[in-house]
Amino acid sequence: MSAMRVHAFRLLPGQELKGELLKFAAANHLQAAFVISCVGSLSSTSIRLANASAETKENDVAHLEEKFEIVSLVGTVCGDGSGAHLHISLAGADGGVIGGHLMSGTIYTTAEVVVGNASALHFHREHDPGTGFRELRVVQPGLDNKFPVLAAAAEPAPDATPAVVAVVGDQPPPPHTDPR
């Protein structure tokens, strides 16, 4: 089980979204950070589109110099400096939406960011020769961490009652009650 601490901050016009997320994670020693929510706007952005591949080494990147509303931002951020993997959806002035892998984005008016950190985990990005990209490695002390992928949770018994798996802030989880 990993406790979760929630952080919130606001970015200002001219700041670079991805860079500021990486700086925030490093400055606050967030070793397993993830974006919970982000709303705001961008004045320019670069997004890698969905056809990236290790074989062709071709990546279509959209460099956009227009104002966008941030509709969604999700992903993981490594506080150890090894990087982030962020996907963004943006709505333009006509309501059309574009999305992909966030490479950069300049804040237009604001970005209100909420980030969680899983305190019992450590995220690290390292090169994966199979994909050609820096991929996530999750380390959880006390477990066999030889696989560079997210470990699946053990399947609960069919009659098991779900347990609380995350704690927000410093509050302990509520007492478990059996609904049977």
C-alpha positions as CSV (number, residue, x, y, z in Angstrom):
1,M,0.0,0.0,0.0
2,S,1.3,3.5,-0.8
3,A,0.1,6.7,0.9
4,M,-0.6,9.6,-1.4
5,R,0.1,13.2,-0.7
6,V,-1.5,15.9,-2.8
7,H,0.2,19.1,-4.0
8,A,-1.4,22.1,-5.8
9,F,0.2,25.0,-7.5
10,R,-0.4,27.7,-10.1
11,L,1.7,28.5,-13.1
12,L,1.9,32.0,-14.6
13,P,1.9,33.4,-18.2
14,G,5.1,32.6,-20.0
15,Q,6.1,29.6,-17.9
16,E,6.8,26.3,-19.6
17,L,4.3,23.6,-18.4
18,K,6.4,20.4,-18.6
19,G,9.6,22.0,-17.3
20,E,7.8,23.5,-14.3
21,L,6.2,20.1,-13.5
22,L,9.7,18.6,-13.5
23,K,11.2,21.4,-11.4
24,F,8.3,21.1,-8.9
25,A,8.8,17.4,-8.5
26,A,12.5,17.7,-8.0
27,A,12.3,20.7,-5.6
28,N,9.6,18.9,-3.5
29,H,11.4,15.5,-3.6
30,L,8.4,13.8,-5.3
31,Q,9.7,10.4,-6.2
32,A,6.5,9.0,-7.8
33,A,4.5,11.9,-8.9
34,F,1.4,11.9,-11.2
35,V,-0.9,14.6,-12.5
36,I,-4.3,14.5,-11.0
37,S,-5.7,17.6,-12.6
38,C,-4.6,20.6,-14.7
39,V,-6.8,23.4,-16.1
40,G,-5.6,26.5,-17.8
41,S,-4.4,27.7,-21.2
42,L,-1.4,27.6,-23.5
43,S,-0.2,30.2,-26.1
44,S,2.0,27.7,-27.9
45,T,2.8,24.0,-27.7
46,S,4.6,21.1,-29.2
47,I,2.9,17.7,-29.2
48,R,4.2,14.4,-30.4
49,L,1.4,12.6,-32.3
50,A,0.4,9.0,-32.0
51,N,2.5,7.4,-34.7
52,A,5.9,7.4,-33.0
53,S,7.9,4.2,-33.5
54,A,11.3,2.9,-32.6
55,E,11.7,1.2,-36.0
56,T,11.2,4.3,-38.2
57,K,12.6,6.8,-35.7
58,E,10.0,9.1,-37.2
59,N,7.9,11.2,-34.9
60,D,5.2,13.6,-36.2
61,V,5.4,16.6,-34.0
62,A,2.8,19.4,-34.1
63,H,4.2,22.8,-33.3
64,L,1.3,25.0,-32.6
65,E,1.4,28.8,-32.1
66,E,-2.2,29.5,-31.1
67,K,-4.2,29.8,-27.9
68,F,-5.6,26.6,-26.4
69,E,-7.6,25.6,-23.3
70,I,-6.1,22.6,-21.5
71,V,-8.9,20.0,-21.5
72,S,-6.8,17.3,-19.9
73,L,-3.3,16.5,-18.7
74,V,-2.3,13.1,-17.4
75,G,0.9,11.3,-16.8
76,T,3.8,10.5,-14.5
77,V,6.7,12.7,-13.4
78,C,10.0,11.4,-12.0
79,G,11.5,13.6,-9.3
80,D,14.9,12.1,-9.8
81,G,15.4,14.1,-13.1
82,S,14.9,11.1,-15.4
83,G,11.9,12.7,-17.1
84,A,8.1,12.7,-17.4
85,H,5.5,11.1,-19.6
86,L,2.6,13.5,-20.1
87,H,-0.3,13.4,-22.5
88,I,-2.4,16.5,-23.1
89,S,-5.7,17.3,-24.8
90,L,-6.2,20.9,-25.9
91,A,-9.3,22.7,-27.3
92,G,-8.8,25.5,-29.9
93,A,-10.9,28.6,-30.5
94,D,-13.2,26.6,-32.8
95,G,-13.8,23.9,-30.1
96,G,-11.7,21.3,-32.1
97,V,-9.5,19.1,-29.9
98,I,-6.0,17.9,-30.5
99,G,-3.9,15.7,-28.2
100,G,-0.8,13.7,-27.8
101,H,2.5,13.5,-25.9
102,L,3.3,16.9,-24.4
103,M,6.8,18.0,-25.4
104,S,6.5,21.6,-24.4
105,G,3.8,24.2,-23.7
106,T,3.9,27.9,-22.8
107,I,1.3,29.1,-20.3
108,Y,-1.1,31.8,-21.7
109,T,-3.2,32.9,-18.7
110,T,-2.7,30.3,-16.0
111,A,-2.3,26.6,-15.3
112,E,-3.8,25.3,-12.0
113,V,-2.0,22.0,-11.4
114,V,-2.8,19.3,-8.8
115,V,-0.2,16.6,-8.4
116,G,-0.2,13.4,-6.3
117,N,2.8,11.6,-5.0
118,A,2.8,7.9,-4.1
119,S,5.2,8.0,-1.2
120,A,6.0,4.2,-1.1
121,L,7.0,4.1,-4.7
122,H,9.9,5.5,-6.8
123,F,9.5,6.3,-10.5
124,H,12.5,6.3,-12.9
125,R,12.6,6.5,-16.7
126,E,15.2,4.5,-18.6
127,H,15.8,3.6,-22.2
128,D,13.8,0.6,-23.5
129,P,15.3,-0.9,-26.6
130,G,12.0,-2.4,-27.6
131,T,10.2,0.9,-27.9
132,G,13.1,3.2,-28.4
133,F,11.9,5.5,-25.7
134,R,12.6,6.2,-22.1
135,E,10.0,4.1,-20.3
136,L,8.7,4.0,-16.7
137,R,10.4,1.8,-14.1
138,V,8.5,1.5,-10.8
139,V,10.4,0.5,-7.8
140,Q,8.7,-0.4,-4.6
141,P,10.9,-1.3,-1.6
142,G,10.5,-4.8,-0.3
143,L,9.2,-6.2,-3.6
144,D,10.9,-8.0,-6.5
145,N,11.6,-5.0,-8.7
146,K,13.4,-6.7,-11.6
147,F,10.6,-6.0,-14.1
148,P,10.5,-2.5,-15.7
149,V,6.7,-2.4,-15.9
150,L,3.9,-1.6,-13.5
151,A,3.4,-4.7,-11.4
152,A,-0.2,-5.9,-11.3
153,A,-1.9,-6.1,-8.0
154,A,-2.6,-9.6,-6.7
155,E,-6.2,-10.6,-7.5
156,P,-8.3,-10.4,-4.4
157,A,-10.3,-13.4,-3.3
158,P,-13.8,-13.4,-4.8
159,D,-15.4,-12.7,-1.4
160,A,-12.8,-10.1,-0.3
161,T,-13.9,-6.6,0.7
162,P,-11.8,-3.9,-1.0
163,A,-9.4,-2.1,1.3
164,V,-8.5,1.6,1.2
165,V,-5.4,1.8,-1.0
166,A,-4.6,5.5,-0.9
167,V,-4.5,8.2,1.8
168,V,-4.7,11.9,0.9
169,G,-2.5,14.1,2.9
170,D,-1.6,13.1,6.5
171,Q,-5.0,11.7,7.4
172,P,-5.0,8.0,8.3
173,P,-7.4,5.8,6.3
174,P,-10.9,5.4,7.8
175,P,-11.5,2.3,9.9
176,H,-12.4,-0.7,7.7
177,T,-15.9,-1.9,8.2
178,D,-17.2,-5.1,6.8
179,P,-20.5,-4.4,5.0
180,R,-21.6,-8.1,5.3
